[in-house]
Amino acid sequence: MKQLPALYLPTNAEMLALRRDTEQALTFEQHLLVRATGLGGWGGVNMVDAVSRVRGELGAPHLSFLPELADRGFHATTLGRTLACLEGLTADVTASGWRITEGFAKEGNLAQTVLASDINALADVVGKEKNPEGGLKVRLLGPFSLAASTYLTNGELVLIDYGARRDLCDSLLAGLESLVERLKQAAPGLHLSLQFDEPLLPAVLAGAIKTSSGYSTVRALRRHEAVETLAKIHRRAEGLGVNVLVRSNVLELHPEIQAVLMAPVLNLSGRPTRDWEQVARMVEAGARPLLETVSPRTRLPVGEIARGFWVRWRDVGLAKNLLSSITLTDLPGLEEQSPEVATTVLGHLTETARALSEIAQDA
């Protein structure tokens, strides 16, 4: 059983302060309003409870998300959920991992059942809300990391074959329409966002992904293919009326790729000023980045986090009227915590966002 770390047990004073803050109406000017969201992972196996907790902490103006409860098994991971969205293709499990195939596949069908159940749980929770509002985000695996994590029938990675990775990407893009439609039916009135995680993209571009044999590496992906594919994802999402977020080691990517990303998700914790300067250029160019800020493992005072962030923001010359372009998220590891601790972390996150807005308003 997961233990609740003592540092995450709020005092009575903290609980009273949190209740007071949540009861007060937000009075910030729109350009100073900082929002919060979560990366997507969650501990436990109770989806209704998880959605209720997330919606409770990340109501409007923040961005709630459909949690991933990977403790239920590999069908419920980011990869499993993504494969459940494919149209025209499916996947089954072999000794090496998920294998892309056509027609009926038992494990792929189970992943689809899990996703359908998750969306039903979302509908149950949102249906009980008096006036559902705000946003909803769903995390999927991006096309390149997906191709580097799945296999062809011959046992090789999908990534190794241009036609195969193109077909897999097209299948995913085609499946987004059904996913978005089901989400809109389950959560009417909520603005939808799709987060594509690309943890393997830098390695794919560098030619550092090993083949299935392990004796060689897959040829490096050409930059123009990455740019074209990411642009295609953005166009597809725009046509469906949803936002696209891309999470990767964005600062390692070529500026040409960075320029395609309208809402990159990145971690600036402990990064030097030059990395903040890169983000500043993105913001000034119109990007709306999501910044991983609050640790699920170590609790720092809200004021300390917010002040540190504000100092960095001003040091790179960013104006306070650009503050509303950012969203704060948790750092990785929330899914390792108990649901009770994770709920507290999200509360800490929204308090940090509010504190940052207050600092900017008083500046």
KAWOTA-V791544 format. One record per residue. N is the residue number from 0. SS is DSSP state (~ for helix, > for strand, _ for the rest). PSI is psi in degrees with one decimal (* if undefined). Layout:
BEGIN
N/SS/PSI + N/SS/PSI
END
This chain:
BEGIN
0/_/138.7 + 1/_/134.8 + 2/_/144.9 + 3/_/115.5 + 4/_/137.2 + 5/~/-33.3 + 6/~/-12.9 + 7/~/9.9 + 8/_/110.1 + 9/_/146.5 + 10/_/167.9 + 11/~/-38.6 + 12/~/-40.0 + 13/~/-40.4 + 14/~/-40.8 + 15/~/-40.5 + 16/~/-41.2 + 17/~/-43.0 + 18/~/-41.0 + 19/~/-43.5 + 20/~/-41.0 + 21/~/-22.9 + 22/~/-20.2 + 23/_/139.4 + 24/_/143.6 + 25/_/129.1 + 26/_/14.2 + 27/_/149.2 + 28/_/147.0 + 29/~/-38.2 + 30/~/-4.2 + 31/~/-2.5 + 32/_/114.0 + 33/_/131.6 + 34/>/167.7 + 35/>/154.4 + 36/_/179.6 + 37/_/157.9 + 38/_/-37.2 + 39/_/-25.7 + 40/>/153.0 + 41/_/145.7 + 42/_/165.0 + 43/_/-173.5 + 44/_/2.2 + 45/_/100.8 + 46/~/-40.5 + 47/~/-44.2 + 48/~/-42.1 + 49/~/-46.9 + 50/~/-40.6 + 51/~/-42.9 + 52/~/-43.9 + 53/~/-45.9 + 54/~/-34.7 + 55/~/-36.4 + 56/~/-28.5 + 57/_/43.4 + 58/_/176.3 + 59/_/138.6 + 60/_/8.3 + 61/_/175.7 + 62/>/105.9 + 63/>/172.7 + 64/>/158.1 + 65/_/108.0 + 66/_/153.3 + 67/>/120.4 + 68/_/79.0 + 69/~/-14.6 + 70/~/-16.8 + 71/~/-10.3 + 72/_/174.4 + 73/~/-18.7 + 74/~/-21.5 + 75/~/8.7 + 76/_/174.8 + 77/~/-42.5 + 78/~/-46.6 + 79/~/-43.1 + 80/~/-39.6 + 81/~/-44.9 + 82/~/-29.0 + 83/_/-16.8 + 84/_/-10.2 + 85/_/145.5 + 86/_/124.8 + 87/_/-16.9 + 88/_/161.4 + 89/>/-170.8 + 90/>/148.5 + 91/>/167.1 + 92/>/131.0 + 93/_/-176.3 + 94/_/-30.8 + 95/_/-20.6 + 96/_/-156.6 + 97/>/129.6 + 98/>/128.5 + 99/>/134.5 + 100/>/-177.9 + 101/_/160.5 + 102/_/-162.7 + 103/_/137.1 + 104/_/125.3 + 105/~/-50.4 + 106/~/-36.8 + 107/~/-38.4 + 108/~/-38.1 + 109/~/-38.9 + 110/~/-39.7 + 111/~/-38.4 + 112/~/-41.2 + 113/~/-45.1 + 114/~/-43.7 + 115/~/-40.1 + 116/~/-39.2 + 117/~/-42.8 + 118/~/-35.9 + 119/~/-39.5 + 120/~/-40.8 + 121/~/-45.7 + 122/~/-39.8 + 123/~/-43.8 + 124/~/-49.2 + 125/~/-34.6 + 126/~/-21.9 + 127/_/-6.1 + 128/_/141.9 + 129/_/-51.0 + 130/_/81.6 + 131/_/130.5 + 132/_/172.1 + 133/_/-151.1 + 134/>/167.6 + 135/>/132.5 + 136/>/140.9 + 137/>/131.9 + 138/>/133.3 + 139/>/167.9 + 140/>/134.7 + 141/_/164.5 + 142/~/-33.0 + 143/~/-43.8 + 144/~/-32.0 + 145/~/-45.0 + 146/~/-26.7 + 147/_/-0.4 + 148/_/1.5 + 149/_/164.4 + 150/>/153.8 + 151/_/171.6 + 152/_/-21.5 + 153/_/1.9 + 154/_/-7.7 + 155/_/158.7 + 156/>/144.5 + 157/~/-34.5 + 158/~/-28.5 + 159/~/-20.0 + 160/_/118.7 + 161/~/-48.1 + 162/~/-38.1 + 163/~/-43.1 + 164/~/-30.5 + 165/~/-45.6 + 166/~/-38.0 + 167/~/-42.3 + 168/~/-44.7 + 169/~/-38.1 + 170/~/-41.3 + 171/~/-45.6 + 172/~/-38.5 + 173/~/-35.9 + 174/~/-15.1 + 175/~/-32.7 + 176/~/-45.9 + 177/~/-42.3 + 178/~/-48.9 + 179/~/-40.7 + 180/~/-43.1 + 181/~/-37.7 + 182/~/-38.8 + 183/~/-36.5 + 184/~/-36.9 + 185/~/-32.9 + 186/_/66.8 + 187/_/139.0 + 188/_/-13.2 + 189/_/135.2 + 190/>/130.0 + 191/>/144.2 + 192/>/143.3 + 193/>/124.9 + 194/>/119.2 + 195/>/113.9 + 196/>/129.0 + 197/_/62.8 + 198/_/-25.2 + 199/_/-1.4 + 200/~/-46.1 + 201/~/-39.6 + 202/~/-36.5 + 203/~/-43.0 + 204/~/-27.8 + 205/~/-4.0 + 206/_/35.9 + 207/_/6.4 + 208/_/124.7 + 209/>/146.3 + 210/_/172.7 + 211/_/-28.3 + 212/_/-25.4 + 213/_/-1.9 + 214/_/-11.7 + 215/_/-180.0 + 216/>/156.6 + 217/_/139.0 + 218/_/140.5 + 219/_/137.8 + 220/_/137.2 + 221/_/142.7 + 222/~/-39.2 + 223/~/-30.7 + 224/~/-39.5 + 225/~/-44.6 + 226/~/-48.0 + 227/~/-40.9 + 228/~/-44.7 + 229/~/-37.6 + 230/~/-37.6 + 231/~/-38.6 + 232/~/-44.4 + 233/~/-42.0 + 234/~/-41.7 + 235/~/-45.5 + 236/~/-40.7 + 237/~/-39.8 + 238/~/-25.5 + 239/~/-3.0 + 240/_/29.5 + 241/_/157.5 + 242/>/153.9 + 243/>/128.2 + 244/>/141.5 + 245/>/122.2 + 246/>/123.2 + 247/_/-176.9 + 248/_/73.7 + 249/~/-36.4 + 250/~/-14.4 + 251/~/-12.8 + 252/_/154.1 + 253/_/144.0 + 254/~/-30.5 + 255/~/-35.2 + 256/~/-42.5 + 257/~/-36.5 + 258/_/-22.4 + 259/_/-24.4 + 260/_/109.1 + 261/_/-25.4 + 262/_/74.3 + 263/>/143.9 + 264/>/120.3 + 265/>/164.3 + 266/>/118.0 + 267/_/7.5 + 268/_/122.0 + 269/_/8.0 + 270/_/150.1 + 271/_/169.2 + 272/~/-35.1 + 273/~/-30.7 + 274/~/-37.9 + 275/~/-34.1 + 276/~/-36.1 + 277/~/-45.0 + 278/~/-37.5 + 279/~/-41.0 + 280/~/-38.3 + 281/~/-47.1 + 282/~/-45.4 + 283/~/-22.1 + 284/_/-2.7 + 285/_/0.4 + 286/_/157.6 + 287/_/78.0 + 288/_/153.1 + 289/>/126.4 + 290/>/121.9 + 291/>/117.3 + 292/>/-44.6 + 293/>/125.6 + 294/_/135.1 + 295/_/-11.3 + 296/_/-31.3 + 297/_/120.0 + 298/_/121.7 + 299/_/152.7 + 300/_/141.5 + 301/~/-47.3 + 302/~/-38.4 + 303/~/-44.2 + 304/~/-47.4 + 305/~/-43.1 + 306/~/-41.6 + 307/~/-41.3 + 308/~/-45.4 + 309/~/-40.6 + 310/~/-45.0 + 311/~/-43.3 + 312/~/-46.6 + 313/~/-32.5 + 314/~/-30.9 + 315/_/11.1 + 316/_/15.4 + 317/_/134.7 + 318/_/152.5 + 319/~/-21.7 + 320/~/-0.7 + 321/~/0.4 + 322/~/-32.2 + 323/~/-6.4 + 324/~/-10.2 + 325/_/156.2 + 326/>/135.8 + 327/>/141.5 + 328/>/171.5 + 329/>/158.4 + 330/_/162.7 + 331/_/149.8 + 332/_/-1.5 + 333/~/-34.7 + 334/~/-14.0 + 335/~/-11.5 + 336/_/161.7 + 337/_/159.1 + 338/~/-35.2 + 339/~/-44.9 + 340/~/-42.8 + 341/~/-37.9 + 342/~/-42.3 + 343/~/-38.0 + 344/~/-44.3 + 345/~/-38.6 + 346/~/-41.3 + 347/~/-36.5 + 348/~/-46.6 + 349/~/-34.2 + 350/~/-39.2 + 351/~/-42.4 + 352/~/-42.6 + 353/~/-42.2 + 354/~/-38.6 + 355/~/-41.2 + 356/~/-39.6 + 357/~/-42.1 + 358/~/-44.5 + 359/~/-39.1 + 360/~/-33.8 + 361/~/-11.9 + 362/_/*
END
